[in-house]
Amino acid sequence: MATDFQFYGSELNAQQLDRTLRHLFETNLLNEQSDGQRPTPICIWGTHGIGKTRMVQAFAEQEGWKLAYCAPAQFEEMGDLHGLPMRLDPDGVPGTGDETTVYMPPDWVPKEEGPGILLLDDINRADDRILRGTMQLLQNFEMFSWTLPKKWQIVATANPEGGDYSVTPMDDAMLTRMVHTTMVFDVKTWAAWAVKNGVDSRGVAFALTYPETITGQRTTARSLTQFFAQIRSIEDLKAEIELVSVLANGALDEVTVAAFLAFVNDNLEGLLHPEDILNAQRFDSVATRINELSTGTGDSKRVDRLATICTRLYLYLAQEGYQADAKHKTNLVQFLLHEDLPNDLRFSLHKDITALGPDHAALLRDKTLAAVILGGM
């Protein structure tokens, strides 16, 4: 796939985009309530499989907003957008001259007051005639046959222009009707979402260990998530490596498949889980495992594995509803003091955990650890 893409707006990961959308939605609703001004439509650009549509749907679910979904690329004619005509005869007597033609709005058109989101998904995959037909909707929140109710926000998603995407270019008249952002993939942000949503922990470990395999072509956040769902019921991936290979080839590109099979055959799916570290009755066994995992060829150190363990540990501590156990403080401190942990990873993890708040920072209160951190500054 070519890389000469045309994007619009700032490039934001999922977390940054969520924060931006919340600000825009709140501002737009306040403006509409105060001066009657309709909200400015928002367009989220990004490559396929990155989670644009799901993000909008998740926001509506979390906030209890109404959601109306529309895929303009499925429209064959303008009637699909503004509705089909029907003859209206008020007195029921034909030929009296009072007959008119009215339009029945499509059933996807919202009818109740919001707050709500009208999602125009993959808007620039629509035919040029259909795309031009949406301009009045974006400008005035209405077609000639129907009007969007109050407190509704229009959000469009779009794939980039250029490259190999089959899209219809938007001209300046359409672009200036919307506020634009571009969603980009960030593996740590995706991993945080994956942990929260119960994605197979082995898959999360793989993505964090080999983020470079998520190319945005055949291997995307979406295709990886689908693949991890398919292997979740397989307890021993190595014992079922042939089936795992078939499933992987059905969803991912060859390079990613090879990397995942090597990941399994190298027993890396058995990387230390956060629970293994925090809940250890004796840290000696954890320390031994860290030493094994950090040992590479010759004198080299597998920093990639250690970085994955650190990231997963942070995500576990950062998840909503985390409850500290009596053992967690002792084990977390011992992990951070482990001799095989590079200083940059130690300092970074210490900083990230401290930023989670005073309760998390309390887990790091240890004189020896404080001396090591201060000594490395």
Residue pairs with C-beta under 8 A, 6 or more apart in sequence:
1 163
1 164
1 216
1 217
2 162
2 163
2 164
3 163
4 162
4 163
5 47
5 160
5 161
5 162
5 163
5 165
6 160
6 161
6 162
7 45
7 46
7 160
7 182
8 43
8 45
8 175
8 180
8 181
8 182
9 43
9 45
9 179
9 180
9 181
9 182
10 181
10 182
11 182
11 183
11 184
12 20
12 181
12 182
12 183
12 184
13 183
13 184
13 185
13 186
13 189
14 51
14 55
14 183
14 186
14 189
14 190
14 193
15 186
15 189
15 192
17 44
17 55
17 181
17 183
18 55
18 59
20 181
21 42
21 55
21 56
21 59
21 155
22 59
24 40
24 42
24 179
25 39
25 59
25 115
25 153
28 39
28 40
28 153
29 39
29 115
29 151
29 153
31 37
31 39
32 38
32 39
32 150
32 151
33 151
38 140
38 141
39 152
39 153
39 154
40 177
40 178
40 179
41 138
41 153
41 154
41 155
41 156
41 177
41 178
41 179
42 153
42 154
42 155
42 156
42 178
42 179
42 180
42 181
43 123
43 155
43 156
43 157
43 158
43 178
43 179
43 180
43 181
44 52
44 55
44 56
44 155
44 156
44 157
44 158
44 181
44 182
44 183
45 157
45 158
45 159
45 160
45 180
45 181
45 182
45 183
46 52
46 157
46 158
46 159
46 160
46 182
46 183
46 184
47 159
47 160
47 185
47 216
47 220
48 159
48 165
48 216
48 220
48 222
49 216
49 220
49 221
49 222
49 223
50 183
50 184
50 185
50 216
50 220
50 221
50 222
51 183
51 190
51 193
51 221
51 222
52 157
52 183
53 119
53 121
53 157
55 183
56 67
56 117
56 119
56 155
56 157
57 67
57 119
59 65
59 117
60 66
60 67
60 116
60 117
61 67
63 115
65 114
65 115
65 116
65 117
66 110
66 112
66 114
66 115
66 116
66 117
66 152
67 116
67 117
67 119
68 108
68 109
68 110
68 116
68 117
68 118
68 119
68 152
69 108
69 119
69 121
70 108
70 118
70 119
70 120
70 121
71 120
71 121
71 122
72 81
72 120
72 121
72 122
72 123
72 125
72 126
72 130
72 131
72 134
73 122
73 125
73 126
73 127
74 80
75 81
75 126
75 127
75 130
78 129
78 130
78 133
79 85
80 106
80 130
81 106
81 130
81 133
81 134
81 137
81 143
82 103
82 105
82 133
82 143
82 144
82 145
82 146
83 103
83 104
83 105
83 106
83 109
83 143
83 145
83 146
84 103
84 104
85 101
85 102
85 103
86 101
86 102
86 103
86 104
87 99
87 100
87 101
88 99
88 100
88 101
88 102
89 98
89 99
90 98
91 98
102 145
103 144
103 145
103 146
104 145
105 143
105 145
105 146
109 146
109 148
110 116
110 118
110 148
110 149
110 152
111 149
112 149
113 149
113 150
113 151
114 149
114 150
114 151
114 152
114 153
115 151
115 152
115 153
116 149
116 151
116 152
116 153
117 152
117 153
117 154
117 155
118 148
118 152
118 153
118 154
118 155
119 155
119 156
119 157
120 134
120 154
120 155
120 156
120 157
121 156
121 157
122 157
122 158
122 159
123 131
123 134
123 156
123 157
123 158
124 131
124 158
124 159
124 161
124 167
124 168
124 169
124 170
125 159
125 166
125 167
125 168
126 134
126 168
127 168
128 168
131 168
131 170
131 174
132 174
134 174
135 173
135 174
135 177
136 142
136 143
136 144
137 143
137 148
137 154
138 154
138 156
138 174
138 177
138 178
139 177
141 147
141 148
141 152
141 154
142 148
148 154
156 178
158 167
158 170
159 165
159 167
160 167
161 167
161 169
161 170
185 214
185 216
185 220
185 221
187 207
187 208
187 211
187 214
188 208
188 311
188 315
190 207
190 221
191 204
191 207
191 208
191 311
191 312
191 315
192 315
192 318
192 319
194 203
194 204
194 207
194 225
195 201
195 204
195 312
195 315
195 316
195 319
196 319
196 320
199 225
199 228
199 229
200 228
200 229
200 231
200 232
201 273
201 312
202 228
202 231
202 237
202 269
203 224
203 225
203 227
203 228
203 231
204 228
204 312
205 268
205 269
205 271
205 308
205 312
206 259
206 260
206 263
206 268
206 269
207 214
207 224
208 307
208 308
208 311
208 312
209 263
209 268
209 271
209 304
209 305
209 308
210 256
210 259
210 260
210 263
213 219
213 255
213 256
213 259
213 260
214 220
214 221
214 224
214 256
215 253
215 255
215 256
217 253
218 251
218 252
218 253
218 256
219 252
219 253
219 255
219 256
223 251
223 252
224 251
224 252
226 251
227 247
227 248
227 250
227 251
227 252
230 247
230 251
231 237
231 244
231 247
234 240
234 243
234 244
237 244
237 264
237 269
238 264
238 265
238 267
238 269
241 261
241 264
241 265
244 260
244 261
244 264
245 257
245 261
248 256
248 257
248 260
248 261
249 257
252 260
263 269
268 305
271 293
271 305
271 308
271 309
271 312
272 286
272 289
272 290
272 293
272 309
273 312
274 312
274 313
274 315
274 316
274 317
275 316
276 286
276 289
277 286
277 309
277 313
277 331
277 332
277 335
278 313
278 316
278 325
278 327
278 328
278 331
278 332
279 325
279 327
279 328
279 331
280 286
280 327
280 331
281 327
283 330
283 331
283 334
283 335
286 331
286 334
286 335
287 334
287 338
290 306
290 309
290 335
290 338
290 340
290 341
291 340
293 302
293 305
293 306
293 309
294 301
294 302
294 303
294 305
294 306
294 340
295 301
295 302
296 302
301 340
301 342
303 342
303 345
306 340
306 341
306 342
306 345
307 345
310 341
310 345
310 348
310 349
313 332
313 335
313 349
314 349
314 352
314 353
316 322
317 353
317 356
317 360
317 363
318 352
318 356
324 359
324 363
328 363
329 362
329 363
329 365
332 353
332 363
332 364
333 363
333 364
333 366
333 368
333 369
335 341
336 346
336 349
336 350
336 364
336 369
336 372
337 368
337 369
337 372
343 376
346 372
346 373
346 376
347 373
347 376
350 364
350 369
350 373
353 360
353 361
353 363
353 364
354 360
354 361
354 364
